[in-house]
Amino acid sequence: MLPDVVAQRRDPFHTVILYGGHLIGVLTEHPEHNRVGVLFSGPTGRRFRLPDADTTSRATASLIVAALSYHYQPHEIAVRDTGNGFVLWCPTCRGAGVPAGMGYTDERTALERAAVDHAAVSGHPATLVNHPQALPPDLAPDNAVATDERNIR
């Protein structure tokens, strides 16, 4: 049985690859070079560059192979009162370098929107809990390209 993989075209050059609702990577097409850049996203959202591929099918396959080595699960999140409103708090994304949580003016809106907004910002589903715990850090997949990580976002 094949994994639940969905490709969503974002613009003429970028395709997002989801695996069971989790972002597992972004493909960047370079038509003038006949290459597809592959950026893998682990369960925490940390990103790793994989070798370029010559087709989107091969690029997607490399993401699936990498993703099968990980255990993807929803991030635990909470809504916190800042005194000036409410914010979405995700300790996993904070450690992975994903942008900071969303702000809300009232608690009801925050509780209704937090999980949806988390998925939109990070690409990973979330579960609201009282005391969220971070997922363990992602290690680079076996097929990752060595990088200093300054230019992969």
C-alpha positions in Angstrom: 0.0 0.0 0.0 1.3 3.4 -0.9 1.6 6.2 1.7 -1.0 9.0 1.7 1.0 11.5 -0.4 -0.4 14.7 -1.9 1.4 17.2 -4.2 0.1 20.8 -4.1 1.4 23.2 -6.7 2.1 26.6 -5.0 3.3 28.5 -8.1 5.0 27.7 -11.4 8.2 26.6 -9.7 7.3 25.2 -6.3 5.3 22.1 -5.3 4.6 21.2 -1.6 4.5 17.5 -0.8 2.3 16.3 2.1 2.4 12.9 3.7 -0.7 12.1 5.7 -1.3 15.8 6.3 2.3 16.6 7.3 4.6 18.7 5.2 7.5 16.4 4.1 9.1 18.7 1.5 9.1 21.4 -1.1 10.2 20.8 -4.7 11.7 23.7 -6.7 11.7 23.2 -10.5 14.6 24.7 -12.4 13.4 24.3 -16.0 16.5 25.8 -17.6 18.7 23.2 -15.8 16.3 20.3 -16.1 16.7 19.8 -12.3 14.3 19.7 -9.4 15.6 21.0 -6.0 14.4 18.9 -3.1 14.0 20.3 0.4 12.9 17.7 3.0 10.9 18.6 6.2 11.2 16.3 9.2 8.5 15.9 11.9 9.6 19.0 13.8 9.6 21.2 10.7 13.4 21.3 10.5 14.5 21.3 6.8 17.3 19.4 5.1 18.4 19.7 1.5 18.4 16.4 -0.5 20.2 15.9 -3.8 18.5 17.4 -6.8 16.5 15.1 -9.0 15.9 15.0 -12.8 12.1 14.7 -12.5 9.4 15.6 -10.0 8.5 12.0 -9.7 12.0 11.1 -8.6 12.2 14.1 -6.3 8.9 13.1 -4.7 10.2 9.5 -4.3 13.3 10.8 -2.5 11.1 12.7 0.0 8.9 9.6 0.6 11.9 7.4 1.2 13.3 10.0 3.7 9.9 10.4 5.4 9.5 6.7 6.0 12.5 6.8 8.4 10.6 9.2 10.7 7.5 9.0 13.0 5.2 11.9 12.1 2.7 13.0 14.7 0.8 16.2 15.5 2.7 18.9 17.3 1.5 19.6 20.8 0.4 23.3 21.1 -1.1 25.6 23.7 -2.8 29.0 23.8 -1.1 31.4 26.2 -2.4 34.6 27.6 0.2 37.4 27.2 -1.8 40.1 29.0 -2.2 41.8 25.7 -4.0 39.0 24.0 -3.4 35.4 23.3 -0.7 33.6 21.3 -0.3 30.1 19.9 2.7 28.3 21.5 4.4 25.4 19.9 7.7 24.3 21.6 8.5 21.9 18.7 8.3 24.7 16.1 10.3 27.1 18.2 13.2 24.6 18.3 13.0 23.9 14.6 13.1 27.6 13.5 9.5 27.8 12.2 8.1 31.4 12.5 6.6 32.4 15.9 3.0 31.7 16.8 0.0 33.6 15.8 -1.6 36.3 18.0 -5.3 36.6 18.8 -7.4 39.2 20.6 -9.5 36.8 22.6 -9.2 33.3 24.0 -12.2 31.8 22.2 -10.8 32.8 18.8 -7.4 31.5 19.8 -8.8 28.2 20.8 -10.9 27.9 17.6 -8.1 28.9 15.2 -4.8 27.8 16.8 -4.6 24.2 15.3 -5.6 25.4 11.8 -3.2 28.4 11.9 -0.4 26.1 13.1 -0.9 23.8 10.2 -0.9 26.7 7.8 2.3 28.2 9.2 4.3 25.1 9.8 2.8 22.5 7.5 2.2 20.1 10.5 -1.1 19.3 12.2 -1.4 20.2 15.9 -3.2 19.1 19.0 -4.2 21.6 21.8 -2.9 20.5 25.2 -2.4 22.2 28.5 1.3 21.5 28.8 2.8 21.0 25.3 6.0 19.0 24.9 8.4 19.4 22.0 9.1 16.5 19.7 12.7 15.3 19.8 14.9 17.1 17.3 15.1 15.7 13.8 18.4 14.2 12.6 19.3 14.7 9.0 18.1 11.8 6.7 20.7 9.5 5.2 20.4 11.1 1.8 20.7 14.7 3.0 23.2 17.1 1.3 25.8 18.7 3.6 24.9 22.3 4.2 25.5 25.1 6.6 21.7 25.7 6.7 21.9 29.4 6.2 20.0 29.5 2.9 17.5 26.6 3.0 14.3 28.5 4.1 
